[in-house]
Amino acid sequence: MCLDSNVVLLEQSHLQHTVTPKDHIAITSSALAINNHDLADPSSATSSTSINDTATTSTPAPPPTTTTLPPATPAPTTTPPTSSLPHPIAPPSEPRLRSSTFPSSSGPFAPKNVRFVTLADNPHGGICLLASSIFQDDALLEVLAWNYSSTFFDGSTCGAACHGNQGNDNRYGQQKKLHWLEHYVEKTSDLDDDDLVLFTDAWDVIVQANTQRLTELFLKHTQNQRGLIFNGEPTCGDSFNSEGIYGAKLRGKAWNIQVEPNQTPRLVGGNYMCSAIAAKTASNTLVPGPNWSLGSGGILGDVRSLRTFLRRVTEIRVAQEEEFKLHQTFLFEGDQVLFQIAYLTSPEINVKIDTAAEIFFVISYLIGPGDFNEYGGCASTGCSPQYFHDGVPSKFAWNGVEPVFFHFPGDYKHQFPSCANSAAVYRRQKSPGKYFFDVDRQRKVLVSSLCPDYS
């Protein structure tokens, strides 16, 4: 629904502020005065769905008709068919890395290479547009968990959590990203601590501006320091505002948060975690905008900061799993809530939210007709046929930003096909021989093996 959602900003009076496209949060961390709450978890327990322990590593045959969109049906519960195609060509002797174009004299931190990473276990043509877009910017998309892989590139595994989401278990399906991404930054031998890693969702994202801007945008948001940038959203997402029993359990728990390094940690109830996120974002964001909440579909950060942050996320997840074993409380669903808790409990890490959506623009109820050229707004069917014509990105009218990534989550996934198909008209025939890299099997995969009309 468009332009009718409210955001709770101040907890004690439960004031609500109706958000408009021009808004940005104008509160500071000192405005959030929260009393300590020693809250008990609800007594009812949740249980996780068991995951099929079988997985396959075969490569599928190309579909009879080509599409750049995800299929309407979920991932199959049976073993994918064995490919009749030749074995994918061997990986290059050296990674296809794009070096940072930003001069080292710009600040104390000088990023080196930029690595582009996604997780896509379902092997279909929906990956073709994203992989082609990255390749055409002289970089390479590295794909984790491709083709239902249940083992990492070194042969290790994380057990049931590494298996495909064939049982449609929301907790395993979304947290799978955490295990694969953490292993990638911990174990990839050619990753440098000074490299940047760009993680993006695979199936509902369009690259619509030049990714060579990322290093400059990163240093702008982090003040030339190490750090992480998460995509911003105008609401708390599917975490502390969730409905049902799970949402009630989250709001019934409390966490010791610390927004700034020099602050004393204090206990904050789940009812007020969204307000704490808003306060922290308002106090440390350099580029103002309406998207104050941390989303997990897009991440840009240096390897050292990302590794440290993911270790913190793992600590939070494991602690809750241990609590569940002892007291049958609840298990976290998805990855966003874990990232949000880590955001509020890791003041030593320089974490920013892309509130102005210069890097990641997440479509939301804030976007109306005319806010973007060639995109009709949140209530529309999506993009016009002229979207991304000749490779020209769409521009946000309110601040003149041309976002690098367009993300169509949740209620706006139905708009993705119109925009993706328009972008594919420009992307398909460029850069013959384009490919992405299957990280777990350490080999190239030609885009044309999945989408024959991509040259």
C-alpha positions in Angstrom: 0.0 0.0 0.0 1.3 3.5 -0.9 1.8 6.6 1.2 -0.3 5.5 4.2 2.2 3.8 6.5 3.3 5.3 9.8 6.7 5.0 11.5 7.0 5.0 15.3 9.9 7.3 16.1 9.6 8.1 19.8 8.8 5.3 22.2 7.5 6.9 25.4 4.5 8.8 24.0 4.2 6.4 21.0 4.0 9.4 18.7 3.5 8.5 15.1 4.9 10.5 12.2 3.3 10.0 8.7 6.2 9.8 6.3 6.2 11.7 3.1 8.8 11.6 0.3 10.5 14.8 1.5 10.9 13.6 5.1 14.1 12.6 6.8 14.5 11.8 10.5 15.3 14.7 12.6 15.9 13.1 16.0 19.1 12.3 17.8 20.2 9.5 19.9 19.7 11.6 23.0 16.0 11.9 22.1 15.5 8.3 22.8 15.0 8.0 26.6 14.2 4.4 27.2 13.7 2.9 30.6 15.3 -0.5 31.3 12.8 -3.4 30.8 13.4 -6.9 32.2 11.0 -8.6 29.9 10.3 -12.3 29.9 9.8 -14.2 26.6 6.3 -15.6 26.0 6.0 -19.1 27.2 4.8 -20.7 23.9 7.6 -22.3 21.9 8.3 -22.4 18.2 9.9 -25.2 16.4 12.0 -25.3 13.3 11.0 -27.3 10.2 13.4 -30.1 9.4 15.4 -29.7 6.2 16.0 -32.3 3.6 19.6 -33.5 3.9 20.0 -34.2 0.2 21.4 -31.8 -2.3 22.7 -32.0 -5.8 25.6 -30.3 -7.6 24.6 -31.1 -11.1 24.2 -28.3 -13.7 20.7 -27.9 -15.2 19.9 -27.9 -18.9 18.9 -24.5 -20.4 15.2 -23.9 -20.4 13.3 -24.2 -23.7 12.2 -20.6 -23.4 14.3 -17.8 -22.0 13.3 -15.5 -19.2 15.2 -13.1 -17.0 12.7 -13.5 -14.2 12.4 -15.9 -11.3 9.8 -18.7 -11.8 6.5 -18.5 -10.0 6.9 -21.8 -8.3 9.2 -22.6 -5.4 12.5 -24.5 -5.6 11.8 -28.2 -6.6 11.8 -30.8 -4.0 13.5 -33.3 -6.3 17.0 -33.5 -7.7 17.4 -31.1 -10.6 17.9 -32.7 -14.0 21.4 -33.5 -15.2 22.6 -31.0 -17.8 23.2 -32.1 -21.4 25.5 -29.2 -21.8 29.3 -29.5 -21.8 30.9 -29.1 -18.4 31.3 -25.4 -17.6 34.6 -24.0 -18.7 37.4 -23.9 -16.2 37.9 -20.7 -14.0 40.5 -18.2 -15.1 44.0 -18.5 -13.7 43.5 -15.1 -12.0 40.2 -13.7 -10.7 38.4 -11.1 -12.8 38.7 -8.3 -10.2 38.0 -4.7 -10.7 40.4 -2.4 -8.9 39.2 0.6 -7.1 39.3 3.7 -9.3 39.3 6.1 -6.3 42.8 7.7 -5.6 44.5 6.5 -2.5 45.1 10.1 -1.5 41.4 10.8 -0.9 41.5 9.6 2.7 43.2 7.3 5.3 41.4 4.2 4.0 42.1 3.3 0.3 40.0 0.3 -0.9 41.6 -2.1 -3.3 39.5 -4.5 -5.3 35.6 -4.5 -5.4 34.0 -8.0 -5.2 30.4 -8.5 -6.2 28.6 -11.4 -4.3 25.1 -12.8 -4.2 23.4 -16.0 -3.1 21.3 -17.9 -5.6 20.7 -21.6 -5.0 17.9 -22.1 -7.6 19.6 -22.4 -11.0 17.4 -20.5 -13.4 17.5 -17.6 -15.8 16.7 -15.0 -13.2 20.4 -14.6 -12.6 21.2 -13.6 -16.2 20.4 -9.9 -15.9 22.3 -9.3 -12.7 25.3 -11.3 -13.9 25.4 -9.5 -17.2 25.1 -6.1 -15.6 28.1 -6.7 -13.3 30.2 -8.2 -16.1 29.5 -5.2 -18.4 30.9 -3.0 -15.7 34.2 -4.9 -16.0 33.6 -7.0 -12.9 32.4 -10.5 -12.0 29.4 -11.7 -10.1 30.4 -14.4 -7.6 27.5 -16.7 -6.8 27.2 -18.6 -3.5 25.2 -21.8 -3.0 24.6 -22.1 -6.8 22.5 -25.1 -8.0 21.5 -26.3 -4.5 25.1 -26.6 -3.3 25.2 -27.8 0.3 28.9 -27.5 0.8 31.3 -24.6 0.7 34.1 -24.3 -1.8 36.5 -26.0 0.6 34.2 -29.0 1.1 33.1 -28.0 4.6 29.4 -27.5 5.4 27.2 -25.9 8.1 24.9 -28.8 8.4 21.1 -28.6 7.9 21.3 -24.8 7.6 23.4 -25.3 4.4 20.8 -27.3 2.6 18.4 -25.8 0.1 15.2 -24.3 1.3 13.2 -27.1 -0.3 10.8 -27.2 2.7 10.0 -23.5 2.4 11.3 -22.9 5.9 11.6 -19.2 6.2 14.2 -19.3 8.9 16.6 -21.6 7.0 15.8 -20.0 3.7 16.8 -16.5 4.7 19.6 -17.3 7.2 21.4 -19.4 4.6 22.9 -16.1 3.4 24.6 -15.6 6.8 26.4 -18.9 6.7 27.6 -18.6 3.1 28.6 -15.0 3.4 30.5 -15.5 6.6 32.4 -18.5 5.2 33.2 -16.4 2.1 34.9 -13.6 4.0 36.6 -15.9 6.5 38.0 -18.5 4.0 38.5 -16.9 0.6 42.2 -16.9 0.2 42.5 -14.0 -2.3 40.3 -11.6 -0.3 42.3 -8.7 1.1 41.2 -6.9 4.2 41.2 -3.7 2.1 38.9 -5.1 -0.6 35.3 -4.0 -0.7 32.5 -6.6 -0.9 29.2 -5.7 -2.4 26.4 -8.2 -1.5 23.1 -8.0 -3.2 19.9 -10.1 -3.4 19.8 -12.1 -6.6 16.2 -12.3 -7.8 14.6 -8.8 -7.4 17.4 -6.4 -8.0 18.4 -4.3 -11.1 21.8 -2.7 -11.6 20.7 0.6 -13.2 23.8 2.8 -12.8 27.6 2.4 -13.1 29.0 0.2 -10.3 32.4 1.9 -10.7 30.9 4.7 -8.5 30.7 2.4 -5.5 34.1 3.1 -4.1 33.6 6.9 -4.2 30.1 6.5 -2.6 31.5 4.2 0.1 34.1 6.7 1.2 31.6 9.5 1.1 29.2 7.6 3.5 32.0 6.3 5.8 34.0 9.6 5.9 37.0 7.9 4.2 37.1 5.2 6.9 36.5 1.5 7.0 32.9 0.5 7.6 29.7 -1.0 6.3 26.7 0.5 4.4 23.3 -1.3 4.5 20.4 -0.5 2.3 17.8 1.7 4.0 14.1 1.2 4.3 11.4 3.5 5.7 10.0 0.9 8.1 11.5 -1.7 10.5 10.7 -4.5 8.1 9.9 -8.1 9.0 11.5 -7.9 12.4 10.2 -6.1 15.5 7.0 -5.0 13.8 6.1 -8.5 12.6 2.6 -9.7 13.3 1.6 -13.0 15.1 3.3 -15.0 17.7 6.8 -14.5 16.4 6.5 -10.7 16.4 5.1 -10.8 20.0 8.1 -12.9 21.1 10.5 -10.4 19.6 8.8 -7.5 21.3 8.7 -9.5 24.6 12.5 -9.8 24.7 15.1 -7.2 25.7 18.7 -6.5 24.5 21.6 -4.6 25.9 22.2 -2.0 23.2 25.0 0.6 22.8 24.5 3.2 20.1 27.8 5.0 20.5 31.2 3.7 21.8 31.3 6.0 24.8 27.8 5.2 26.0 26.9 2.8 28.8 25.0 -0.3 27.5 21.4 -0.3 28.6 18.6 -2.8 28.4 16.0 -2.0 25.7 12.7 -3.9 25.2 11.8 -5.3 21.7 8.9 -2.8 21.6 11.5 0.0 21.3 14.2 -1.5 19.1 12.8 0.2 16.0 13.0 3.6 17.8 16.6 2.8 18.8 17.4 2.0 15.1 15.9 5.3 14.1 17.8 7.2 16.7 21.2 5.7 15.8 20.6 6.3 12.1 19.7 9.9 12.7 22.8 10.5 14.9 25.4 9.0 12.6 24.2 9.4 9.0 26.0 11.9 6.9 23.7 11.8 3.9 20.1 12.5 5.1 17.1 10.7 3.7 13.8 9.0 4.7 15.1 5.4 4.7 16.2 5.1 8.3 15.9 1.4 9.0 18.5 -1.2 8.3 17.6 -3.6 5.5 19.7 -6.7 4.5 19.2 -7.0 0.8 22.2 -4.8 0.0 25.5 -4.5 1.8 28.7 -2.7 0.9 31.8 -2.8 3.2 35.4 -3.5 3.5 36.4 -7.1 4.2 37.7 -6.5 7.7 34.6 -4.6 8.9 32.3 -7.1 7.2 34.1 -10.1 8.8 33.9 -8.5 12.3 30.2 -7.6 11.9 29.3 -11.1 10.7 31.1 -12.6 13.7 28.9 -10.5 15.9 25.8 -11.6 14.0 26.8 -15.2 14.6 27.3 -14.6 18.3 23.7 -13.3 18.5 22.2 -16.1 16.5 24.1 -18.9 18.5 23.2 -17.3 21.8 19.5 -17.4 20.9 19.7 -21.0 19.7 21.3 -21.9 23.0 18.5 -20.1 24.9 16.0 -22.0 22.8 17.5 -25.3 23.8 17.3 -24.5 27.5 14.0 -22.6 27.7 12.1 -23.3 24.5 11.7 -19.6 23.8 12.0 -18.9 20.0 14.4 -18.9 17.1 15.1 -16.0 14.9 13.4 -16.0 11.5 15.4 -14.5 8.7 18.5 -12.5 8.7 17.3 -8.9 8.9 16.5 -9.0 12.6 20.0 -10.3 13.3 21.6 -7.5 11.4 19.5 -5.0 13.2 20.4 -6.3 16.6 24.1 -6.3 15.6 23.7 -2.7 14.4 22.6 -1.6 17.9 25.2 -3.7 19.8 28.4 -3.1 17.8 29.3 0.6 18.3 33.0 -0.2 17.5 32.1 -0.9 13.9 31.4 2.0 11.5 28.0 1.0 10.2 25.9 3.4 8.1 22.5 3.2 6.5 22.0 4.4 2.9 19.2 6.7 3.9 19.3 8.7 0.7 19.4 5.5 -1.4 22.4 6.6 -3.4 23.6 3.0 -3.6 20.5 0.8 -2.9 17.0 2.2 -3.7 14.4 -0.1 -2.1 11.0 0.5 -3.6 8.5 1.4 -0.8 5.1 3.1 -0.1 6.9 6.5 -0.2 7.4 6.4 -4.0 4.6 8.2 -6.0 4.0 8.9 -9.7 6.7 11.1 -11.1 9.2 10.5 -8.4 11.3 8.5 -10.9 11.3 8.9 -14.6 10.1 5.8 -16.5 8.8 4.2 -13.2 5.2 4.8 -12.2 5.4 4.6 -8.5 4.4 2.1 -5.8 0.8 1.8 -7.0 1.8 1.2 -10.6 2.6 -1.9 -12.6 6.3 -0.9 -12.7 8.5 0.5 -15.4 7.7 1.8 -18.9 9.3 0.2 -22.0 11.6 3.2 -22.1 13.1 2.4 -18.7 17.0 2.0 -19.0 16.7 2.8 -22.7 20.3 3.1 -24.1 21.6 2.4 -20.6 20.3 5.7 -19.1 19.4 5.2 -15.4 16.2 6.5 -13.8 16.6 9.5 -11.5 14.9 10.2 -8.2 13.2 13.6 -8.6 13.4 14.6 -4.9 17.2 14.6 -4.6 18.5 14.0 -8.1 20.0 10.6 -7.1 20.6 7.9 -9.7 20.7 4.8 -7.5 23.1 2.1 -8.5 20.7 -0.7 -7.5 16.9 -0.8 -7.8 15.4 -3.4 -5.3 11.8 -4.6 -5.5 11.0 -6.5 -2.2 7.9 -8.0 -0.8 4.7 -6.2 -2.0 6.6 -4.7 -5.0 8.0 -7.9 -6.6 5.2 -7.8 -9.1 6.7 -4.6 -10.6 10.1 -6.2 -11.1 9.3 -8.0 -14.4 8.4 -4.8 -16.3 11.6 -3.1 -15.2 13.8 -6.2 -15.6 12.6 -6.8 -19.2 13.2 -3.2 -20.2 16.7 -3.4 -18.7 17.4 -6.7 -20.4 16.7 -5.2 -23.9 19.9 -3.1 -23.3 21.9 -5.8 -21.5 21.3 -9.0 -23.5 23.6 -8.6 -26.5 26.5 -6.8 -24.9 29.7 -8.4 -23.9 29.6 -11.8 -25.7 30.9 -14.6 -23.6 29.8 -13.1 -20.3 29.7 -15.3 -17.3 29.5 -15.5 -13.5 31.5 -17.5 -11.1 30.1 -20.5 -9.1 32.1 -20.0 -5.9 31.3 -23.5 -4.4 32.5 -25.4 -7.5 35.2 -22.8 -8.4 34.2 -22.6 -12.1 32.7 -20.2 -14.6 29.1 -20.5 -15.8 28.3 -18.9 -19.1 25.2 -16.7 -19.0 24.1 -18.1 -22.4 24.0 -21.6 -20.9 21.0 -20.4 -18.9 19.6 -17.7 -21.2 20.4 -18.5 -24.8 19.3 -15.1 -26.1 22.1 -13.5 -24.0 24.9 -13.6 -26.4 
